[in-house]
Amino acid sequence: MKLMVIGGGGREHAVIKKLSENREVEKIYALPGNGGMEGLAECVPVAATDIASIVSFGVSHGIDYAVVTPDDPLVLGCVDALAEAGIPAFGPAAAAAQIEGSKVFAKRMMKKYGIPTAAFEVFDSAEDAIAYLRTAPMPSVIKADGLALGKGVVIARDFEEAEAAVKSAMLDKKFGKSGDRIVVEEFLEGPEVSVLSFTDGKTLVPMVSSMDHKRAFDGDRGPNTGGMGTVAPNPFYTEEIARECMEKIFMPTVAAMNAEGRRFRGCLYFGLMLTKDGPKVIEYNCRFGDPETQVVLPLLESDLLTVMMKTTAGTLEPDDVRFGGGAACCVIMASGGYPGSYEKGFEIECGGMPDGVDVFFAGAKRDGESGKLVTSGGRVLGVTATAENLREAVKRAYGAVPRVTFRGAFFRRDIGKRALSAPEAGR
């Protein structure tokens, strides 16, 4: 089979590695891919948002199946366009991808169908939002309505921070049109949990849970990022909570999307907060999370391609998805200055990795003159380790980090620390 994976980050690297384990796969193309995944896929310089060129490439190269992973092409209708060209693809249609493409849509859907989430208000004008925030309880959460590379959320501790966040999104257009509308939410407290799931719009099978670390610096300080590391499973997510989420959140979301005429097929991501009043939805994503994918897929025992194709075909069964025991930890190594401004073009040196450790590249490319692998983005790569338990996975990941070097590299040194504070951790 010839496969095509759309995207070019660490998530795509992890997906491609897992797909390559299927013996029927003879060729994988990555559009655009990155220099660090060249050993597994042929990288093609086509932007993930260039839908017409993606479809043209798929048709001309006889692609049997495509995997569309980033949010932008999904919201733009990449899966729809590929289907029209006769190429089956993993991922939701554009109508279903709105569950991430518009936070306003998602919040209103949850309210309509009684899915637990934070209380919220929607605003189309900065003036109205600021007037509301003058008397709103603090902290408050301000979210841009549309896609914003995972950075469109501000937790405002006081009115001044809230006002600045509103002006940045709605007046300064920091996130472009994504900030034309905003959602102001109540601030929830509790452990955060990420649960990715496979669903064909009828059956939903959760993957192993994980915990993301969004803030740039240790102690959950600094600005939000696309994610500085992850661990799986999340020890705060117990079997009892998992059953409650399936009953009150997961299957009701599938039913709600169907009722809205937006059947979801693909990877549906649930960002949850385990509050004192029970689990609540913080956000939905219409695709694999990054870097959650880098810790979840290494623990998957089932063949990923088979599961994806059944999801697309609408024939998914619970027994199709199997995860083994063990745990995983991913430590993101980023360019100095990320998520703000940073320099690029520094050589990446990567020594041999011990068993159970993978390096998934994201912001990396081949230098045209020297042929060396150099930095080309904010989040450069993720060092992912698997082990029998979480404590050992964290130890193994951090033990391997020094084997990778590039100028200005920085990383958090406390990935997994909060998870390890849970009573179940390390068992």
N, C-alpha and C positions, 0 to 999 in steps of 0.2 A: 504493500500500500504506500501511496505517496501522501504525506501529510503537510499541512501548512499551519503554522502557529503565528497568530498576529500579536505583535508586541515585542518589546525589546529589553525587559528588565529582569531582575532576579526571579520574579514569579515565573516568567516565561522559561527561564533557564531550568527551574525546578520541574515545570510541566514537561518540557522537552526531554529531560533526563528520564522521567518516569515513562513517557510515551515510547522512548527508544528501547525499553525493556521488552516490548512486544516483538516477537520474532517475525511477524508478518510485515512490520514496518521496514521498508527498503530505503526510504528517503524522507527527511524532514527539512522543510524550508522554514526559516524564521524571517518574518517581515515586520520590522527591519532587523530584529535580533541585535546582538552586540558582539564585540570581539572576543569576549570571554567564553562564548558558547559555541565557537566555530568547530570544535571537535565533535559536536553532536548534531549540528544542523548547518545547512548552507544559508548564510545570511544574505538577504536581498534588500537593497536600499530603497524600500518603499515604506512611506510613513503609515503608521497604524490607522490614521484618519483618512487616508487616500482610498476611499472605498472603491472607486472606479478602477484604479490600478490594481488593487487587491483582487477584485473579481477577474479582471483581464489576465492577471498572472495565474490565478487558479485554473481558469479555462485553458489557457495556452500550455500549461504544464501538466495537465491531466490529473489534477489534485482529486484524491478520493474522499478526503475528509479534512475539514478545517476546524481549528480551535481558536476562538476569538476571546482573548482574556481581558484587555483593558476596557475601562468604562466608556471612554469616548467613542470608539468605533461601535460598541454595542448600542449606545444611545443614538448614534447616527444611522443605525439600521444596517450594519455590516452583515449580520446573520440573514436578514431579509434579502439583501442583494445577492448573497451567495446562493441562497435557496432558489431564487428566481433563475440563477444561472445553472442550476442543477447540481450544486455542490452542497452536500449536507454539512452543517457546522454545529459545534457545541457552543451554546450561549443563548440568551434570550433574544427574542425579536424586540424591535425598538419600542413597541407599545409596553412590553413587560419590563424593559430596562428602565422605564420611567420611575420604577420603585427606588432607584438610586439617582436618576437624572433630575428628579424634582423632589426636594425634601418636603415641599408643600403638599404635593400629591401623596407622598408616603404618610405624612402626619395626618392628613385628612382621611385617608383610607383607614388608618389605625383607629381613629376616633369613630368613624362610621361603623366599623365592624367590631368594636370593643376589644381591640388588641392592646395590652398594657404598654403605655409609653408615658413620657413626661408631658405635663400640661404645657400648652403652647399658644402663641398668637402669631399671626402672619401679618406682615407689613409691606406695602408697596411704596411707601414714602419714608424718607429718613426723618422728616419732621414728626410724623406720627409715632414712629418707633422710639424716638428719643423722648417724646412726651410720655409715652407709656413707661419707659424705663426709669423715669424720675421717681416713680412711686412703686416700681416693681421690687420684689425681694431680691437681695443679693446673697451669694453670687447668682448670675443669670448666664444662660448660654445663648450666644448669637451665632446663627448659622446662615451662610449664603444658600440660596435655594438650589442653585445648580452645581455642576461639577467644578471642583477647585483643587484637584490634585491632592485631596486629603487634607488641605490646609485651610478650608473655609469655615472653621469652627473656632470660636473664641470663648473661653470661660472668663467672664468679666467678674472681678472681685468687688468692684464698686461702680457707681454711676459713671465716673470719669472714664474708666476702661470700657464700659458698655457703649458710651457715647462715641468714643474713638473707634470702636469696632464697627459701629453702624456707619459712621462717616467714611471709614476706609472702604467698606464694601459697597455702599450705595452712592456715595458722592465721588470718592476718589477712583472708583471702579477697579479696585485691586484685583478682583476676580472677573473682570469683564462683565458680560451680561448675566453671569451666574449670580451676581450680587444685586440685580435689579429688584429682587424680592428677598426678604429675609424672614427667618423663623426665630422667634425669641422663646426659649424654653425654660422651664423650671430646672434648677440644678439638682441632679440626683447624686446620691452618694452610695458607695458600696464597691465591691470588687467588680472589675470589668471582665467580660468573657466574650470571645469571638467564637462563633460556631458556623463553619461553612457547611453547606449541605448540597447533595445532589438531588434534584427534583425534576420529574418529567411533567409536572403539573397535576399529577395524581398521587404518586408515591413520593415521599420525601425521606431521604436517608441522611441523618446528620453525620458529619465527619468528626474526628477527634477534636475536642475543644482546644482553644489556645488563649494565650494572653499577650496582647500587643503592648508596646511601650512607645507612646506617641511623642512624648516630650523629648527635646534634644539632649538634655543633660541629666546626670545622675540625680536621684531623688525626685524624679518627675518634675524637674524645673525647666524653664526656658520655653521657647516657642514650640508649637505643634509642628510635627514633621510628617512625612509619609509613613513613618515607623522606624524606630531605631533598634528593634529586636523583638523576638517572640519566643515563647516556650509553649510546649504542648506535652501532655494534656494540661489543662488549667485545673489545679487541685481544688479550687473553690467551687467548681462545677460538678456537684455530686450527682449520683444516679437519681436521687429524689428530685433535684432541681431539673435534671434533664427530662424526666417524665412530665413535670409541670410545664416546662417550655414546649414540649411536643403537643401537649393538650391545649395550652392557652395561647401560644404564640406561633409555633411552626405551622401546624396544620391549618389553623385559622387564617394565617397569611396566604397559604396556597389557595384556600377556599375563597378568600376575599379577592385575590387576583383573578380567579376564574369568574367570580360574580361580576367583576368589572370588565370582563371580556379581554383580559390580558394574561392568558395562560403563560405561566413561567416555566421554561425548560432550560436547564443549565445549572450553574452554581449560584445558589441563593445564600447570601452571607447575612448572618444575624449578629449585630453588635449589641450586646446585652449589658445591663447593669443589674447586679444582684442587690436590690434595695431591701430595707427592712420590711417593705410591703410586698416583697416578691420580685421575681425577675421582670424587667421592663426593657423594651426596645429603645436603644439609643439611636441606631441607624440601621438601614439595610444597604447592602451592596449587591449589585447585579452580577457579580463575578468573583473569582478567587481573590482573596486579600493578599496584599504584599506588605510585609513579609510573612504573613501567616502560612501561605502556601509552602514556604521553604521549610516549615517544621511539620506540617500536616502530611504532605505527600510522601516524605521518607518513611512514614509509619504505615502507609497504605500497603496492604498485602495483595489486594485485588489488582487485576490488570486495569490500568487507568483508561486505556483506549476503549476496552470493552464496555466499561461503565459509562463513558462519555457517549458512545454510540447508542447504547440502550436509552440513555437520557434523551437524546435527540429523537429517537424513534418512538418514544412514549411507552417503552416496555420495561422500565426499571422495576426491579424487585428488591426488597430489603436485603435478601441474602447475596445480592450481587456485590455489595460493598463490605469488605472485611478489613479491619485494622488489627494489627498485632499489639502486643503489650509494649512496654518501653516508653521512652520519652525523647523529646528533641528540644534543642535550644539553638536559636539563630542570633548571632551578634552582628549587627550592621556596622560596617566600616565606611565612614563618610568623609567627604572633602572638608577641610577646614573652612569654617564660615557657613556651612549648610545649617539651616535652611535659607540663610540669606545669601549674599554674594560669595563666590568662591572661585579659585583658579582651577584651570584644567590642564591636561597635557602632561601630567607627571607619570613616570614609569611605575608600573605595578610589578613588584617582584613577589612571586608566590612559590614558596618552598613546597616540598612534598608533604601531603597531608596523611596523618595516621588513619588507620581503619576506622570507619564510623564517622568520618568528617568529610563534608563536601564544601566547596566554595561555589556559591551561585553569584555570577557576575550581573551587574546592572549598568552602572555608569562607566563603561569601559569600551575602548575601541582600539583597533590596530592603527598605529601611526603609519601613514603612507610612505614615509621615507625610510624609517628604521625598521618597520615591521614589529616594533615592540608594542606590548599591551600598555595603554596609558589611560589615565582617568578622563572621563568625559561627562561626568554628572555629579550630582550631590551625594546620593547614596551610591557608592561605588560597588560594593559587594557585600555578601553576607556569608559568614562562616557558620555552618550548621553542623551540629554534632548530634548523634543519636546514642542512647545508652539504655541500660535496664531501668533506670529511674531518673527523675528530674535532677536531683542533686549531682549525679554523675554526668548527665548531659551538659549541664551548665559548666562543670569543671572541665570537661573535655573540650567544649567550644572555646572557652577562654584560654585553655592551654594551647590551642592551635592558632589563635589570633596573632601572636608574635611572628608566625611563619609568613605572614602577609605584610608587606611594607609598601608605602608610597608617601611622598612628601605631603605633610599637612594632615595625615590621616588622624581621625579621632573617632572614638566609639564610647558608648556608655559602659560603665564597669559594674552596673547593678542589674543587668538583664536577668530576670528570674528571682530576684531577691524577695519581692513581695510574694510570689507564688510559693517560694520555699518556706514562708512564714505560716502557710496553711498546715493544719495538723496532718493532712493526708500526704504532704510532700515528702519525697524521698523514699516512700515505701515501695 
